[in-house]
Amino acid sequence: MFHHRIGSKSIPRGLFRCRRRMKLCLIHQEGLCMIEIWLEGFILLSMLVNAIIILIR
């Protein structure tokens, strides 16, 4: 019988930080925080796209 124990190390830090921020958002102002999360996601996405373009070249 296995005990599925998820340690703090196994959880990606980015995801953990995002989840914590989401909780903070729910407590505070939802709209503003959602915009911030979307903005960060968009920046990460654009960085990924740029990396792919560089690799293709």
Phi and psi restraints in degrees (range 20) as a CNS / XPLOR table:
assign (resid 1 and name C) (resid 2 and name N)
       (resid 2 and name CA) (resid 2 and name C) 1.0 -97.6 20.0 2
assign (resid 2 and name N) (resid 2 and name CA)
       (resid 2 and name C) (resid 3 and name N) 1.0 142.9 20.0 2
assign (resid 2 and name C) (resid 3 and name N)
       (resid 3 and name CA) (resid 3 and name C) 1.0 -104.9 20.0 2
assign (resid 3 and name N) (resid 3 and name CA)
       (resid 3 and name C) (resid 4 and name N) 1.0 108.1 20.0 2
assign (resid 3 and name C) (resid 4 and name N)
       (resid 4 and name CA) (resid 4 and name C) 1.0 -78.4 20.0 2
assign (resid 4 and name N) (resid 4 and name CA)
       (resid 4 and name C) (resid 5 and name N) 1.0 94.3 20.0 2
assign (resid 4 and name C) (resid 5 and name N)
       (resid 5 and name CA) (resid 5 and name C) 1.0 -105.3 20.0 2
assign (resid 5 and name N) (resid 5 and name CA)
       (resid 5 and name C) (resid 6 and name N) 1.0 118.9 20.0 2
assign (resid 5 and name C) (resid 6 and name N)
       (resid 6 and name CA) (resid 6 and name C) 1.0 -95.8 20.0 2
assign (resid 6 and name N) (resid 6 and name CA)
       (resid 6 and name C) (resid 7 and name N) 1.0 109.0 20.0 2
assign (resid 6 and name C) (resid 7 and name N)
       (resid 7 and name CA) (resid 7 and name C) 1.0 -81.2 20.0 2
assign (resid 7 and name N) (resid 7 and name CA)
       (resid 7 and name C) (resid 8 and name N) 1.0 162.6 20.0 2
assign (resid 7 and name C) (resid 8 and name N)
       (resid 8 and name CA) (resid 8 and name C) 1.0 -64.9 20.0 2
assign (resid 8 and name N) (resid 8 and name CA)
       (resid 8 and name C) (resid 9 and name N) 1.0 -24.1 20.0 2
assign (resid 8 and name C) (resid 9 and name N)
       (resid 9 and name CA) (resid 9 and name C) 1.0 -72.0 20.0 2
assign (resid 9 and name N) (resid 9 and name CA)
       (resid 9 and name C) (resid 10 and name N) 1.0 -35.3 20.0 2
assign (resid 9 and name C) (resid 10 and name N)
       (resid 10 and name CA) (resid 10 and name C) 1.0 -72.2 20.0 2
assign (resid 10 and name N) (resid 10 and name CA)
       (resid 10 and name C) (resid 11 and name N) 1.0 -23.5 20.0 2
assign (resid 10 and name C) (resid 11 and name N)
       (resid 11 and name CA) (resid 11 and name C) 1.0 -81.3 20.0 2
assign (resid 11 and name N) (resid 11 and name CA)
       (resid 11 and name C) (resid 12 and name N) 1.0 125.3 20.0 2
assign (resid 11 and name C) (resid 12 and name N)
       (resid 12 and name CA) (resid 12 and name C) 1.0 -58.8 20.0 2
assign (resid 12 and name N) (resid 12 and name CA)
       (resid 12 and name C) (resid 13 and name N) 1.0 136.5 20.0 2
assign (resid 12 and name C) (resid 13 and name N)
       (resid 13 and name CA) (resid 13 and name C) 1.0 -62.1 20.0 2
assign (resid 13 and name N) (resid 13 and name CA)
       (resid 13 and name C) (resid 14 and name N) 1.0 -38.4 20.0 2
assign (resid 13 and name C) (resid 14 and name N)
       (resid 14 and name CA) (resid 14 and name C) 1.0 -59.8 20.0 2
assign (resid 14 and name N) (resid 14 and name CA)
       (resid 14 and name C) (resid 15 and name N) 1.0 -46.3 20.0 2
assign (resid 14 and name C) (resid 15 and name N)
       (resid 15 and name CA) (resid 15 and name C) 1.0 -63.9 20.0 2
assign (resid 15 and name N) (resid 15 and name CA)
       (resid 15 and name C) (resid 16 and name N) 1.0 -42.9 20.0 2
assign (resid 15 and name C) (resid 16 and name N)
       (resid 16 and name CA) (resid 16 and name C) 1.0 -61.3 20.0 2
assign (resid 16 and name N) (resid 16 and name CA)
       (resid 16 and name C) (resid 17 and name N) 1.0 -43.7 20.0 2
assign (resid 16 and name C) (resid 17 and name N)
       (resid 17 and name CA) (resid 17 and name C) 1.0 -64.4 20.0 2
assign (resid 17 and name N) (resid 17 and name CA)
       (resid 17 and name C) (resid 18 and name N) 1.0 -40.9 20.0 2
assign (resid 17 and name C) (resid 18 and name N)
       (resid 18 and name CA) (resid 18 and name C) 1.0 -63.9 20.0 2
assign (resid 18 and name N) (resid 18 and name CA)
       (resid 18 and name C) (resid 19 and name N) 1.0 -44.7 20.0 2
assign (resid 18 and name C) (resid 19 and name N)
       (resid 19 and name CA) (resid 19 and name C) 1.0 -62.7 20.0 2
assign (resid 19 and name N) (resid 19 and name CA)
       (resid 19 and name C) (resid 20 and name N) 1.0 -41.0 20.0 2
assign (resid 19 and name C) (resid 20 and name N)
       (resid 20 and name CA) (resid 20 and name C) 1.0 -63.8 20.0 2
assign (resid 20 and name N) (resid 20 and name CA)
       (resid 20 and name C) (resid 21 and name N) 1.0 -40.9 20.0 2
assign (resid 20 and name C) (resid 21 and name N)
       (resid 21 and name CA) (resid 21 and name C) 1.0 -66.7 20.0 2
assign (resid 21 and name N) (resid 21 and name CA)
       (resid 21 and name C) (resid 22 and name N) 1.0 -38.7 20.0 2
assign (resid 21 and name C) (resid 22 and name N)
       (resid 22 and name CA) (resid 22 and name C) 1.0 -60.6 20.0 2
assign (resid 22 and name N) (resid 22 and name CA)
       (resid 22 and name C) (resid 23 and name N) 1.0 -42.9 20.0 2
assign (resid 22 and name C) (resid 23 and name N)
       (resid 23 and name CA) (resid 23 and name C) 1.0 -62.1 20.0 2
assign (resid 23 and name N) (resid 23 and name CA)
       (resid 23 and name C) (resid 24 and name N) 1.0 -43.5 20.0 2
assign (resid 23 and name C) (resid 24 and name N)
       (resid 24 and name CA) (resid 24 and name C) 1.0 -61.8 20.0 2
assign (resid 24 and name N) (resid 24 and name CA)
       (resid 24 and name C) (resid 25 and name N) 1.0 -38.7 20.0 2
assign (resid 24 and name C) (resid 25 and name N)
       (resid 25 and name CA) (resid 25 and name C) 1.0 -61.9 20.0 2
assign (resid 25 and name N) (resid 25 and name CA)
       (resid 25 and name C) (resid 26 and name N) 1.0 -45.4 20.0 2
assign (resid 25 and name C) (resid 26 and name N)
       (resid 26 and name CA) (resid 26 and name C) 1.0 -60.6 20.0 2
assign (resid 26 and name N) (resid 26 and name CA)
       (resid 26 and name C) (resid 27 and name N) 1.0 -34.8 20.0 2
assign (resid 26 and name C) (resid 27 and name N)
       (resid 27 and name CA) (resid 27 and name C) 1.0 -71.7 20.0 2
assign (resid 27 and name N) (resid 27 and name CA)
       (resid 27 and name C) (resid 28 and name N) 1.0 -45.1 20.0 2
assign (resid 27 and name C) (resid 28 and name N)
       (resid 28 and name CA) (resid 28 and name C) 1.0 -93.6 20.0 2
assign (resid 28 and name N) (resid 28 and name CA)
       (resid 28 and name C) (resid 29 and name N) 1.0 -133.4 20.0 2
assign (resid 28 and name C) (resid 29 and name N)
       (resid 29 and name CA) (resid 29 and name C) 1.0 -91.8 20.0 2
assign (resid 29 and name N) (resid 29 and name CA)
       (resid 29 and name C) (resid 30 and name N) 1.0 116.8 20.0 2
assign (resid 29 and name C) (resid 30 and name N)
       (resid 30 and name CA) (resid 30 and name C) 1.0 -66.9 20.0 2
assign (resid 30 and name N) (resid 30 and name CA)
       (resid 30 and name C) (resid 31 and name N) 1.0 -49.5 20.0 2
assign (resid 30 and name C) (resid 31 and name N)
       (resid 31 and name CA) (resid 31 and name C) 1.0 -55.5 20.0 2
assign (resid 31 and name N) (resid 31 and name CA)
       (resid 31 and name C) (resid 32 and name N) 1.0 -52.5 20.0 2
assign (resid 31 and name C) (resid 32 and name N)
       (resid 32 and name CA) (resid 32 and name C) 1.0 -60.4 20.0 2
assign (resid 32 and name N) (resid 32 and name CA)
       (resid 32 and name C) (resid 33 and name N) 1.0 -42.7 20.0 2
assign (resid 32 and name C) (resid 33 and name N)
       (resid 33 and name CA) (resid 33 and name C) 1.0 -67.5 20.0 2
assign (resid 33 and name N) (resid 33 and name CA)
       (resid 33 and name C) (resid 34 and name N) 1.0 -40.6 20.0 2
assign (resid 33 and name C) (resid 34 and name N)
       (resid 34 and name CA) (resid 34 and name C) 1.0 -60.2 20.0 2
assign (resid 34 and name N) (resid 34 and name CA)
       (resid 34 and name C) (resid 35 and name N) 1.0 -41.0 20.0 2
assign (resid 34 and name C) (resid 35 and name N)
       (resid 35 and name CA) (resid 35 and name C) 1.0 -60.5 20.0 2
assign (resid 35 and name N) (resid 35 and name CA)
       (resid 35 and name C) (resid 36 and name N) 1.0 -43.4 20.0 2
assign (resid 35 and name C) (resid 36 and name N)
       (resid 36 and name CA) (resid 36 and name C) 1.0 -61.8 20.0 2
assign (resid 36 and name N) (resid 36 and name CA)
       (resid 36 and name C) (resid 37 and name N) 1.0 -44.3 20.0 2
assign (resid 36 and name C) (resid 37 and name N)
       (resid 37 and name CA) (resid 37 and name C) 1.0 -64.2 20.0 2
assign (resid 37 and name N) (resid 37 and name CA)
       (resid 37 and name C) (resid 38 and name N) 1.0 -45.0 20.0 2
assign (resid 37 and name C) (resid 38 and name N)
       (resid 38 and name CA) (resid 38 and name C) 1.0 -62.3 20.0 2
assign (resid 38 and name N) (resid 38 and name CA)
       (resid 38 and name C) (resid 39 and name N) 1.0 -40.7 20.0 2
assign (resid 38 and name C) (resid 39 and name N)
       (resid 39 and name CA) (resid 39 and name C) 1.0 -61.5 20.0 2
assign (resid 39 and name N) (resid 39 and name CA)
       (resid 39 and name C) (resid 40 and name N) 1.0 -45.9 20.0 2
assign (resid 39 and name C) (resid 40 and name N)
       (resid 40 and name CA) (resid 40 and name C) 1.0 -63.2 20.0 2
assign (resid 40 and name N) (resid 40 and name CA)
       (resid 40 and name C) (resid 41 and name N) 1.0 -42.2 20.0 2
assign (resid 40 and name C) (resid 41 and name N)
       (resid 41 and name CA) (resid 41 and name C) 1.0 -62.7 20.0 2
assign (resid 41 and name N) (resid 41 and name CA)
       (resid 41 and name C) (resid 42 and name N) 1.0 -40.2 20.0 2
assign (resid 41 and name C) (resid 42 and name N)
       (resid 42 and name CA) (resid 42 and name C) 1.0 -64.8 20.0 2
assign (resid 42 and name N) (resid 42 and name CA)
       (resid 42 and name C) (resid 43 and name N) 1.0 -41.3 20.0 2
assign (resid 42 and name C) (resid 43 and name N)
       (resid 43 and name CA) (resid 43 and name C) 1.0 -62.5 20.0 2
assign (resid 43 and name N) (resid 43 and name CA)
       (resid 43 and name C) (resid 44 and name N) 1.0 -46.0 20.0 2
assign (resid 43 and name C) (resid 44 and name N)
       (resid 44 and name CA) (resid 44 and name C) 1.0 -61.4 20.0 2
assign (resid 44 and name N) (resid 44 and name CA)
       (resid 44 and name C) (resid 45 and name N) 1.0 -41.3 20.0 2
assign (resid 44 and name C) (resid 45 and name N)
       (resid 45 and name CA) (resid 45 and name C) 1.0 -63.8 20.0 2
assign (resid 45 and name N) (resid 45 and name CA)
       (resid 45 and name C) (resid 46 and name N) 1.0 -45.6 20.0 2
assign (resid 45 and name C) (resid 46 and name N)
       (resid 46 and name CA) (resid 46 and name C) 1.0 -63.5 20.0 2
assign (resid 46 and name N) (resid 46 and name CA)
       (resid 46 and name C) (resid 47 and name N) 1.0 -37.0 20.0 2
assign (resid 46 and name C) (resid 47 and name N)
       (resid 47 and name CA) (resid 47 and name C) 1.0 -63.3 20.0 2
assign (resid 47 and name N) (resid 47 and name CA)
       (resid 47 and name C) (resid 48 and name N) 1.0 -42.7 20.0 2
assign (resid 47 and name C) (resid 48 and name N)
       (resid 48 and name CA) (resid 48 and name C) 1.0 -61.9 20.0 2
assign (resid 48 and name N) (resid 48 and name CA)
       (resid 48 and name C) (resid 49 and name N) 1.0 -45.4 20.0 2
assign (resid 48 and name C) (resid 49 and name N)
       (resid 49 and name CA) (resid 49 and name C) 1.0 -60.8 20.0 2
assign (resid 49 and name N) (resid 49 and name CA)
       (resid 49 and name C) (resid 50 and name N) 1.0 -44.3 20.0 2
assign (resid 49 and name C) (resid 50 and name N)
       (resid 50 and name CA) (resid 50 and name C) 1.0 -60.5 20.0 2
assign (resid 50 and name N) (resid 50 and name CA)
       (resid 50 and name C) (resid 51 and name N) 1.0 -42.3 20.0 2
assign (resid 50 and name C) (resid 51 and name N)
       (resid 51 and name CA) (resid 51 and name C) 1.0 -62.3 20.0 2
assign (resid 51 and name N) (resid 51 and name CA)
       (resid 51 and name C) (resid 52 and name N) 1.0 -41.6 20.0 2
assign (resid 51 and name C) (resid 52 and name N)
       (resid 52 and name CA) (resid 52 and name C) 1.0 -65.5 20.0 2
assign (resid 52 and name N) (resid 52 and name CA)
       (resid 52 and name C) (resid 53 and name N) 1.0 -42.4 20.0 2
assign (resid 52 and name C) (resid 53 and name N)
       (resid 53 and name CA) (resid 53 and name C) 1.0 -61.0 20.0 2
assign (resid 53 and name N) (resid 53 and name CA)
       (resid 53 and name C) (resid 54 and name N) 1.0 -43.9 20.0 2
assign (resid 53 and name C) (resid 54 and name N)
       (resid 54 and name CA) (resid 54 and name C) 1.0 -62.1 20.0 2
assign (resid 54 and name N) (resid 54 and name CA)
       (resid 54 and name C) (resid 55 and name N) 1.0 -42.4 20.0 2
assign (resid 54 and name C) (resid 55 and name N)
       (resid 55 and name CA) (resid 55 and name C) 1.0 -64.4 20.0 2
assign (resid 55 and name N) (resid 55 and name CA)
       (resid 55 and name C) (resid 56 and name N) 1.0 -39.8 20.0 2
assign (resid 55 and name C) (resid 56 and name N)
       (resid 56 and name CA) (resid 56 and name C) 1.0 -64.0 20.0 2
assign (resid 56 and name N) (resid 56 and name CA)
       (resid 56 and name C) (resid 57 and name N) 1.0 -42.1 20.0 2
